[in-house]
Amino acid sequence: MQDVFIQFYGVRGSYPVSSPKVARYGGNTSSILISGENLRLIFDAGTGIINIGEEIEKNEIERKKVDIFLTHLHLDHIQGLPFFKPIFDPDFRINIFCPDYQNVSVEDFIYSLFNDPISPISDHGIKAKINIVKLPLTEVKTIAVDGNISVSCKKEDSHPLSGVLIYKLSVDDRHMVFATDVESPDGFNDEMVDFIKGSHILIHDSQYFDSHYHNRNDSRIGFGHSTCSMAVRNALVCEVEKLYLFHYHPDYSDKKLKKMLKKARGRFKQTYLARELMKFRLRS
């Protein structure tokens, strides 16, 4: 049985930022690498995936295969794809898993990132073998990835306008859940709680402080993102072991994020801030 590692490469929401004030936790948008022996899974393809591509190219692996799981198609979750180096390597096979939106040609949308007027790369510049797999939005789907490793997904409706997929990585009897771009002022519904319950790691959207979310003059209610209090409540109800706050507002400095962590740990001690290049093992 192989050990599987989780590493953050992009932890920011909405758009990437670069400033000394965000140097500790990072300014790249959503992307996480799951790695093991000849295993490379990626959750979301924000600007963080650019550095993942550099890492994959630098550390040669025998099986040149990458599986990318997209939660949804908003720009901050896909904008790194045209700069992901393995896409330009003819030896690579890349599976892109994404929601099956009924009124959108997912293939056309993804390939548009490489074509005029957005990009000069064009389809001909793509050298890897790309396979786009559309995942159902009406049922839980489980994908067998490698031996004892699988990824399951379930739709969550709270993010405008088309919702998102929440992913659960399973390695033997250990589970990690990736729940970004969710808004649950009343907590997850019973079906989602059952899907997540007992997981060892919950990576949860924490875009706002409560004061920002409820601000009378600048309310963020209905924007499709959580406060740290919502993340903590879901962690408690779902009885997870560890909570990683994620998808921070681009204006939040390292100093503000430390305040967010302190607030969250007052209710759930095993809370951590997702930080770029932070790496930990799922199997113990």
ABEGO torsion letter per residue (X at the ends): XBBBBBBBABABBGBBBBBAAAAAAEABBBBBBBBBBGBBBBBEABAAAAAAAAAAAABBBABBBBBBBBABABAAAAAAAAABAAAABAABBBBBBBBBBAABBAAAAAAAAABOAABAAEAAABABBBBBBBBBAABBBBBBABEABBBBBBBBAABOAAEBBBBBBBBEABBBBBBBGBBBAAEBBAAAAAAABGBABBBBBBABBAAAAABAABBABGAGBBBAAAAAAAAAAAGBABBBBBGBBAABBAAAAAAAAAAAAAABABBBBBBBGBBBBABX
